[in-house]
Amino acid sequence: MGSNELTHLPDAVLKLRDLKTLALSCNDLTELPPEIDQLSALTTLDLACNDLSVLPEMHSLGCLTELDLGENGFTALPPQILDLAELEKLDLNSNHLSSIPADFRRLSRLTDLDLSENELREFPRAILDLAGLKSLDLSETHLAELPTEIGQLECLTHLNLYNNQLTHLPDSMRRLTRLESLTLLDNRLTKLPAWIGELTNLRELRLARNQLADLPEEIGCLTRLEVLELDGNALRDLPAGITRLTRLETLRAAGNQIATLPKDIGELNGLRYLDLSGNRLTTLPRSFGEISSLYELALGKNPWPEPLASLAPGDTCSGSLGAFYEYLRRLPAGE
């Protein structure tokens, strides 16, 4: 029933007492009838992209495990949510929430929580008691710091902190060893701690548009990493340890100040997407020619001398790199 410009819930729906999934996203609902509490078999309720600012009582919706209230008009957490003891997935993105009450910890079964694009400004401390949380999205919530206790959330596999105002990461994050995806794009980080190498289950690490001048050698311990995004920092080089990331498929490091690459960069022979444009590169190591799996390669806006200036691709696919690779193969060993 999504995307139907509904302004109210049809009475016929309220008679479907065995209904388990009700999808009402992208309508024009401003309120829900009290009778929705009669749909006691519901397990999934999708109300995203409406104009809701309040909810009716939901005491009887004890079977509900998924609730999507994203992109509505809530200015405070509806207290009715706290009665949904079986809730596992809760989406409240793109509302106007400025705080989360302490009672939020009652939702002890939550595994997925999206609070992105709200006005929180501080990390909601009630979240710290949600020991089973696996996915947490706090992107675009104006956070300036993370609590030292964030390491308590040891079940986290996905953590999104995109577009906040973070300047550092607390050491307790080294306990988040189950993390598979860590997104820190568009913050103000000046240093990546050495303990990042302890998060050995990471597959995606996104650090673009921060203020990083270097990376720790320990990043080479992230041997399961498939995606590494470093665009728009102040990196002067890439650590030699990065060549140990043999599962890496995407490496984006455009818009930095990188002048040299590790001589064994060719060890990254699983790369499919590589962007080193907008740096200070004037030469490439011979081993670069061993990266034969590239589908997209961008090397433009570097101060290349000839013949690299003519051969280095600005943005191209591997099918047109023949002359470029031939030049690299002719370089003397050790270059």
Order of alpha helices (4+ residues) and beta strands (2+ residues): beta-beta-beta-beta-beta-beta-beta-beta-beta-beta-beta-beta-beta-alpha-beta-alpha
